[in-house]
Amino acid sequence: MYIIKVKGKKKIPNYIQLRDENFMLIGYFSYREGRPFRRLEKFGLKGKEDELESIVKNMPFGKLQKLDL
């Protein structure tokens, strides 16, 4: 699975995209620092909120990165 952090504009919040091994979009959700992630069980990431938060917090906008959790 791959992850990318996308910068929002004005009223559109920043968001996270999750992509599969073929880079097809499998899901996305808004991201605001300090707020909990929602619907992670849908992507098989339930219980990994803290690890995902630290990865997303430190990654730059617009850079695709392999997600190894």
Protein Blocks (a to p, Z undefined) as FASTA:
>chain_A
ZZdddddehjlccddddddfkopafbdcdddehiacehklmnopghilmmmmmmmmmpce
hiacdddZZ
